[in-house]
């Protein structure tokens, strides 16, 4: 039996067939250098013993629900390839949508003399949001915060892999931010928002492998990060500055109310490509308060 079909058959023990096929293609491409055309030409029938050992080991790890992104150590996001490792959440398509929304909201600079755009990414994880924005906006001054040293180590490695991006990574806890006079034009964040009670419905590959620090919030106060971010943004977004957030789909209205209650205007919940409430946009109107 061809290696690709063997991988699919093995993975179907724990994954839906479509997902098993996608992972098998990914493994063949990343580990064996085989394209989909190569698979159609049966090139996976002539593998070395070493290749077969590698595939067997990876398949075994996948059957234990270990995320394929952590196994391979990479993930594609917004057209770029980033390192993925257990110290930070795996970047997801919904977060890439958030980046796209931020970029779409920006008007072209009026002139070359326009001041550089100042962007803050709170809870940067792998650095995928900050780096993708920096890569798309040459000249922007991008700062990225995280409370986790492990996450920052991954983010800085991703920064090293994309030297054309200009991002400053800093250890900072948004729940207890240090005093600063800095101002930003855009604050963006994908903070922890999964309630502890929602854990039972999560996939094992998320629950058992991704960092809980970046995932969970207490049921008693599920919006604590949004409250802290809104209060910080009210003080540190410039007049007319934008706040962009990824949110819990079950708490869209509550999150919008909290954001406006803390002084920002026009809080709007936006849906992702699956029709779920997933993003929120608001503006800081300092001069009109």
N, C-alpha and C positions, 0 to 999 in steps of 0.2 A: 504493500500500500504506500502511496506517496506520502511524504512527510507532512505536507500541508493538511491533507485529509486526516492523517493520524492525529495531528494536533487538535483539529476541530473536534474529532470524535472524543478525544480525552477531555477537552474543555467543556463539552456539552454535558458532562457529568454534573457541573455546577453552574454553568452559564447558559442563557438562551442561545439558540443556534446562531442568530445574527451577530450577537456579541462575540461568540466563540470564533466565528469566521473572521470578524474584524481583527481580533487579537492575533489569530493565526497569521493573517496577512502582514500585520505589523511586525510580528516576530520574524517572519521569513525575510521581510525587507530590511529590518534593522540588524538582525544577527547574521543573516546569510547573504544579504545583498541581492535577494531575489525579488524582482518586480512581479506585478500581476501577470505580465506577459510571460516571464520566465516560468511561472507556475503553470500557465496554460501549455507551455512547451515541455512540461514534466521535468524541468531541471532540478526539482526537489527530490528526484529519484536517485540522484548521484551525489550524495553528501559524504564528507569524510567522517571518520569515527569521532573526531573531536567535535565536529558540528553537531552530530547526533547527541553527544553527551551534553552539550550546551543547551540544546533544545529540550532535552529530557529534564534537565535541572530547572529551567525556567518554567516549563509546563507544570512541574511539581509545585513550584512556588505559587503559580497562578491558581492551582487547585486548592491552595490554602488561603485563597482570597487576597493574596498580596497584590497591591495595585501594579499594573504593568508599567506605569510611569516610573514608579520607584525602582522596579527591577531593571528597566532599561536606563534609568537615570536621566531621561529627557522628556520634554513635552513641547508640543508646538502651540504657540499662543500669538494671536494677532500677526501671523506671518513670520514669526521669529521662533527660534528654538532656544528653550531654556532648560537649565538643570532642574531636575526634580529629585527631592530627597525627603526622608521622613520628618525632618525638622520643620517643614512648612507644608501648608495645604497644596494640593495639586491644582494648578490653574484650570478653570473650567470655561466652557463656551459662554456661559451666562456672564462671566466676568469680562470676557472679551467683548461682549455686547456693551457692557458699561464703558469700556475704553472707547469703543466706536461712537457711543452717544456723546461722550465728552468731546471728542475730536469734531464731531458734526456740529456741535454747539458753538464752535469758535469761528469768528469772522476772520478773514485774512487781515494781517496787519496793515494799517493805513499807510505806513511808510517804513522805510528801513530804520528810521530814527525812533520808532516805537519801542518803549521799554520792554525788556525781555519778560515773557510770561512767567509768573511764579506759581509753581504747583506743589502741593503737599499731598503725599499718599500716606494715609494713616493705617498701620497694620499691614505693612507691605508684603510679608511672607517671602515668596521667592523673588520679589521685586518685579514681577511681570507687569503690573499696572504701571509703575513708575518708569520702568525701562521702555515699555512700549510707547508711552506718551513722549518720553525723551527722544526716542528714535523717530517718532512721527513729527516732532516739533523741534527741529534743530535751533539751538539758541535759547530754548526755555531753561529756566532755573528750576530743576526738579529736586525736591527733598523727599525722603522716604523714611518713615519711622516704623519701628517694631519694638515690642517689649521683650522679644525672644532673641537671645544671642545666637541660638542655633539657626533661627530663620535669617537673621542678618548675615550669618556666615554664608548661607546659600545665596542670598541676594547679592552679596559682594562678589561671589564667584560668577554669578550671572552678569554682573556689571563688568567683570574682567573679560568675559567672553564677548561683550558688546562694547568695545572701547569707544565707539562713536557716540554712545549715549553719555550724557552728562547728568549723573545722579549723585546726590550726597545722601548716604545712609547713616541714620542716627538711632541710637538706643533711647527709646522714649516710651513712656506709659501714658496713653491718653486719659486714663482714669486719674492719673496724678501727674499732669504735665508740669514741667519746670517753667517758671516765669520767662516770658520772652516778649519782645517788642516787634517781632517779625510779622509781616503781613503777606498774605497770598492772594492770588487772583482766583485760584481753583483749589478746593480741598476735595479729595476723592478718597473713598474708603470702602473696603469690603470687610467689615468687622465681624467678630463672632456674633451669630444670631440664632443658632439652633438651640431650642429649649431642651433642657435635660429630659423632659417627658417625651420628646420626639426621638430620642436615641433608639428606642426599641424598634422603630420602623426603618432605621438606617441599614444600609448594606454593610456586611462584615468588612469589606475592604476599606470602607471609610472609618467605621467605628473602631476597628482593631489596629489600624495602621496610621491614620492621619492624626496630627496633634490636637488633642482635646482643647488645649489652651486657645487654639484658633477657631474652634468650632462652637463650643457650648457656652450658654448663659443660663443663669438660674431661672426657673419657672416664675419665681416671685418677682423678678425684675428683668424681663427679657429684653428691654430696650435700654439697659444701662449704658451701653457703648454709644448708642445714638444720642442719648441725653448729653453725655460727655462731649461728643463730637460737635453737637449743635451749640453747646455753650462755648466751646473753644472757637468754633467757626464764627459765632456772633462777634467775638472780640478780634479775631485774626484774619478774617476775610476782608478784603478791601471793599469799598462801596461798590455795589453791583457784582461782587464776586460770587462765584457759583459753588454750590455744594452738590456733589454727586455721590450717591450711596447705593450699594447693593443691599437688599433687604430680605427679610423673611416673608415669603409669599402670603403667609397667613396673618401678617400684622401690618399690611400696607396702610390702612386707614389710621391705625393707632400710631404708626411711625410718622406719618405726615402731620398728624395733630401735634405730636410731641415736638417736631421740628419747628412748626409755626409758633407753638407755645413758648419756645425758647428764643424767639425773636427773629427767625428768618421768614422770608416771604415766598408766596407762590409755590408751596410744597406740592409737587405733582408726582404721583405714583405712575410708573411706566411699566408696560408689560414686556416680557422677553419673547423670543421667537416661538415659545410653547404656549403663549397666552397667559402666563402667570405673572402676577405682580412681583417684580424682581428688582426694579431700580427706583430711585427717588431723586428728584432734582429740586433745588431751592436756591434762592438768591438772598444775599445780604444787602439790605437797603439801609445803610447806616444813616445817611443824610435825611431820610424820611421818617425817622423814628424819634 
